[in-house]
């Protein structure tokens, strides 16, 4: 007869609770979407409580959060550009996206603001120009084997200098360009808009289509499967007949094309084509990398989801919006940089921890 006996009922409940807690912990750590939703609730809830207590300079309410979405458009789009490059592996990173935005924005300013081209051909030409800039990076990295960090840093400086001298360091602010500011206005959502705050028009014109296109490419196409394959193990991918140079170069072309579209966004938002639009302050590249990594994109390649990147961008935008009204003067801007650095380090450490802890199901 066996000496084994069933544990008492109380112990069963304790074990069940322990396993449930482990499951939730595992879910939060391994499912980046769940974790980001939880962080969003914490950030929005925390600043809302501070606002209700009168501890902020302005109201942290739905109208304020909706207005902050204007910053979400270029940040998310460039984070998606970085996602394509980072997922491709090989130490991929694109530091040149900010200077591509500046130079492509000047091209858009010339074609639309000075030469009088129709709007749609100007947008297409700007996106194609950005793709050509990405092609330069892709050829140097994928075909000639130069390190992505060095290549994109070099093209960053080169394109930045060209954007400065192409119009004598002066912005292009002609009347047609100024009228594009209407594309940045806030609009009411159809059907339910009367119950919700106004949303920036750029979210619908630029951001959502870009999200859908990148998601379709990465999740539903043969190219997307090849992209993840070379990022996960380029040797195995090569043995499977996948062209590493062509697949990886295409990621940089896609990054450049998205950067060209972001150039149009920034021209609309500033009502001016500025030669420093993508590089002023701290530039656009590093925040985009931060959002991509926070969204679950593994810096080593092969892992990344569009949904995570979108939620990470929303978290950063609403966190920055809260910091801006919590700290007076320039201190708010400086603390935003500190928070961005903490987020980047923390997300990279979390990615590494979850990969080590749960890769084998432990």
C-alpha positions in Angstrom: 0.0 0.0 0.0 1.3 3.4 -0.9 2.2 5.9 1.9 1.4 8.8 -0.4 -1.5 10.9 0.7 -3.3 13.8 -0.9 -2.4 17.2 0.4 -4.9 18.9 2.7 -7.5 21.1 1.0 -5.9 24.3 2.3 -2.5 23.2 0.9 -4.2 22.5 -2.5 -5.5 26.0 -2.6 -2.2 27.4 -1.6 -0.5 25.5 -4.4 -3.1 26.6 -6.9 -2.7 30.2 -5.9 1.1 29.9 -6.2 0.8 28.5 -9.7 -1.7 31.2 -10.7 0.7 33.9 -9.4 3.6 32.2 -11.4 1.4 32.2 -14.5 0.6 35.9 -14.2 4.2 36.7 -13.6 5.3 34.7 -16.6 2.5 36.3 -18.7 3.7 39.8 -17.7 7.3 39.1 -18.4 7.0 37.1 -21.6 4.0 38.8 -23.2 5.2 42.3 -24.0 1.7 43.5 -25.0 0.2 42.6 -21.6 3.1 44.3 -19.8 2.8 47.5 -21.8 -1.0 47.6 -21.2 -0.3 47.3 -17.5 2.3 50.0 -17.6 0.0 52.3 -19.6 -2.7 51.8 -16.9 -0.2 52.7 -14.2 1.2 55.8 -15.9 -2.2 57.2 -16.9 -3.7 56.3 -13.6 -0.8 57.8 -11.6 -0.8 61.1 -13.4 -4.6 61.3 -13.3 -4.5 61.0 -9.5 -1.8 63.7 -9.3 -3.9 65.9 -11.6 -7.0 65.3 -9.4 -5.0 66.3 -6.4 -3.9 69.6 -8.1 -0.2 68.7 -8.1 0.3 69.2 -11.9 0.5 72.5 -13.8 -2.3 71.5 -16.1 -5.1 68.9 -16.3 -3.9 65.4 -17.2 -7.2 64.5 -18.9 -8.6 62.9 -22.0 -8.3 66.1 -24.0 -4.7 66.6 -23.0 -3.8 62.9 -23.8 -5.5 63.2 -27.2 -3.6 66.3 -28.1 -0.4 64.6 -27.2 -1.0 62.0 -29.9 0.4 64.4 -32.5 3.8 63.4 -31.1 2.8 59.7 -31.5 2.7 59.8 -35.3 6.4 60.4 -36.2 7.7 58.5 -33.2 5.8 55.3 -33.9 6.5 55.4 -37.6 10.3 55.7 -37.1 10.1 53.0 -34.4 8.6 50.8 -37.0 11.4 51.7 -39.4 13.9 50.7 -36.7 11.9 47.5 -36.1 12.5 46.3 -39.7 16.2 47.0 -39.5 16.8 45.5 -36.0 14.7 42.4 -36.7 16.9 41.7 -39.7 19.8 40.9 -37.4 23.5 41.4 -38.0 23.6 44.1 -35.4 21.2 46.1 -37.5 20.4 49.7 -36.4 19.6 52.8 -38.4 21.0 56.0 -36.9 20.4 57.9 -40.1 16.6 58.1 -39.9 16.7 61.6 -38.5 18.9 63.0 -41.2 16.8 61.2 -43.8 13.7 63.0 -42.4 15.6 66.4 -42.6 16.9 65.9 -46.2 13.7 64.3 -47.5 11.7 67.1 -45.9 13.8 69.6 -47.8 13.2 67.7 -51.0 9.5 67.8 -50.3 9.7 71.5 -49.6 11.4 72.1 -53.0 9.0 70.0 -55.0 5.8 71.2 -53.4 6.6 74.6 -51.9 8.9 76.0 -54.6 8.4 74.1 -57.8 4.6 73.7 -57.5 4.3 70.0 -58.1 0.9 68.4 -57.2 0.8 67.1 -53.6 0.4 63.3 -54.2 3.4 63.1 -56.7 5.4 65.1 -54.1 4.6 62.7 -51.4 5.5 59.7 -53.6 8.8 61.4 -54.7 9.7 62.1 -51.1 9.0 58.5 -50.0 11.1 57.2 -53.0 13.9 59.5 -52.1 13.9 58.2 -48.6 14.0 54.7 -49.9 17.0 55.6 -52.1 18.8 56.8 -48.9 17.9 53.5 -47.3 19.3 51.7 -50.3 22.6 53.4 -49.8 22.7 52.0 -46.2 21.5 48.6 -47.3 24.2 48.2 -50.0 26.9 49.3 -47.6 25.7 47.0 -44.8 24.3 44.0 -46.6 26.4 43.7 -49.7 29.7 45.3 -48.7 29.7 44.0 -45.2 30.3 47.3 -43.3 29.1 47.5 -39.7 25.5 49.0 -39.5 26.5 51.4 -36.7 29.4 52.9 -38.6 27.5 53.1 -41.9 24.3 54.7 -40.6 26.3 57.1 -38.5 28.3 58.2 -41.5 25.2 58.6 -43.7 23.6 60.5 -40.8 26.3 63.1 -40.9 26.4 63.2 -44.7 22.7 63.7 -45.2 22.5 66.2 -42.4 25.2 68.3 -44.0 23.4 68.1 -47.4 20.1 69.2 -45.9 21.8 72.2 -44.3 23.6 73.4 -47.5 20.9 72.6 -50.1 19.0 75.8 -49.3 21.6 77.8 -47.5 20.5 76.6 -44.0 17.1 78.3 -44.5 13.8 76.6 -44.1 11.2 76.5 -46.9 8.0 78.2 -45.6 6.1 79.2 -48.7 2.3 79.5 -48.6 1.6 76.0 -50.1 3.8 74.5 -47.4 2.1 76.5 -44.6 -1.3 75.4 -45.8 -0.3 71.8 -45.1 -0.7 72.5 -41.4 -4.3 71.7 -41.9 -3.3 68.0 -42.2 -2.2 68.2 -38.5 -5.4 69.5 -37.2 -7.5 67.5 -34.7 -10.8 66.0 -36.0 -13.8 64.3 -34.6 -14.2 60.6 -34.9 -17.1 59.4 -37.0 -20.2 58.2 -35.2 -18.8 58.2 -31.7 -16.7 61.4 -32.0 -19.2 63.5 -30.0 -18.4 61.5 -26.9 -14.6 61.5 -27.3 -11.8 64.1 -27.6 -10.6 65.3 -31.0 -7.8 63.2 -32.5 -5.0 64.6 -34.7 -5.7 63.9 -38.4 -2.2 62.5 -38.9 -3.1 59.5 -36.9 -5.5 58.4 -39.6 -3.7 59.7 -42.7 -0.1 58.5 -41.8 0.2 56.4 -38.7 -2.6 53.8 -39.0 -1.8 53.0 -42.7 1.9 52.6 -41.8 1.1 50.3 -38.9 -1.1 48.1 -41.2 1.4 48.0 -44.0 4.3 47.0 -41.7 2.2 44.5 -39.9 1.1 42.9 -43.1 4.7 42.7 -44.4 6.1 41.2 -41.2 3.3 38.9 -40.3 1.7 37.8 -43.6 4.3 37.8 -46.3 7.1 35.5 -47.4 9.5 38.4 -47.1 8.4 38.8 -43.4 9.2 35.2 -42.7 12.6 35.6 -44.4 13.3 38.7 -42.4 12.7 36.9 -39.1 14.7 33.9 -40.3 17.9 35.9 -41.1 17.5 37.8 -37.8 17.2 34.6 -35.8 20.0 32.6 -37.5 21.5 33.9 -40.7 23.6 30.8 -41.3 20.6 28.5 -41.2 18.6 31.0 -43.3 21.4 31.0 -45.9 21.4 27.1 -46.0 17.6 27.3 -46.5 18.2 29.3 -49.7 17.3 32.8 -48.4 19.3 35.6 -49.9 20.8 37.4 -46.8 22.0 40.5 -48.7 18.8 41.1 -50.6 16.5 40.5 -47.5 18.6 42.7 -45.2 19.1 45.5 -47.7 15.3 45.6 -48.3 14.9 46.2 -44.5 17.0 49.4 -44.8 15.1 50.4 -47.9 11.9 50.1 -46.0 13.3 52.1 -43.1 14.3 54.9 -45.5 10.9 54.9 -47.2 9.1 55.3 -43.8 11.6 58.0 -42.9 10.6 59.8 -46.1 7.0 59.6 -45.2 7.8 61.0 -41.7 9.5 63.9 -43.5 6.1 64.8 -45.0 4.5 64.5 -41.5 7.1 66.9 -40.0 6.6 69.4 -42.8 2.9 69.4 -42.1 3.3 69.7 -38.3 5.9 72.6 -38.6 4.2 74.2 -41.6 7.8 74.5 -42.8 10.5 72.3 -44.4 13.3 72.6 -41.9 16.9 71.4 -42.5 17.1 70.3 -38.9 13.7 68.8 -38.5 14.9 65.3 -37.7 18.2 66.1 -36.0 17.4 69.1 -33.7 17.6 68.5 -30.0 18.2 64.9 -29.3 17.3 63.8 -32.8 14.7 61.2 -33.9 16.8 58.1 -34.1 17.5 57.2 -30.5 13.9 57.7 -29.2 12.8 55.5 -32.1 15.3 52.8 -31.1 14.1 53.1 -27.5 10.5 52.6 -28.4 11.4 49.6 -30.6 13.3 47.9 -27.8 10.7 48.7 -25.2 8.1 47.2 -27.6 9.9 43.9 -27.4 12.1 44.0 -30.4 15.3 42.0 -29.6 18.4 44.1 -30.3 20.0 40.8 -31.5 17.4 40.4 -34.2 14.7 37.9 -35.1 12.1 39.0 -32.5 9.6 41.9 -32.7 5.9 42.7 -33.0 4.2 45.7 -34.4 1.6 45.7 -31.7 4.3 46.0 -29.0 6.0 48.8 -30.8 2.7 50.8 -31.1 1.9 50.4 -27.4 5.5 51.3 -26.4 5.3 54.5 -28.4 1.9 55.4 -26.8 3.4 54.7 -23.3 6.4 57.0 -24.0 4.3 59.8 -25.4 1.8 59.8 -22.5 4.7 59.5 -20.0 6.4 62.5 -21.5 3.2 64.4 -21.6 2.8 63.8 -17.8 6.4 64.7 -17.0 6.0 68.0 -19.0 3.2 69.2 -16.7 4.7 67.7 -13.5 8.0 69.5 -13.6 8.3 73.3 -14.3 10.6 74.9 -16.8 13.4 73.1 -18.7 13.5 70.5 -15.9 10.6 68.7 -17.5 12.4 68.3 -20.8 15.6 67.2 -19.1 13.7 64.7 -17.0 12.1 63.3 -20.1 15.6 62.4 -21.3 16.4 60.7 -18.0 13.2 58.7 -18.2 14.0 57.8 -21.8 17.4 56.5 -20.8 16.0 54.5 -17.9 13.3 53.0 -20.2 16.0 52.0 -22.8 18.2 50.3 -20.2 15.3 48.7 -18.4 13.7 47.3 -21.6 17.0 45.9 -22.8 17.6 44.2 -19.5 14.1 42.9 -19.4 14.5 41.5 -22.9 17.6 39.7 -21.9 16.2 38.4 -18.6 13.0 37.0 -20.2 15.0 35.4 -23.0 17.3 33.6 -20.5 14.6 32.8 -18.0 11.8 31.5 -20.2 13.5 30.5 -23.5 13.6 26.9 -22.3 10.3 27.0 -20.5 11.9 27.4 -17.1 
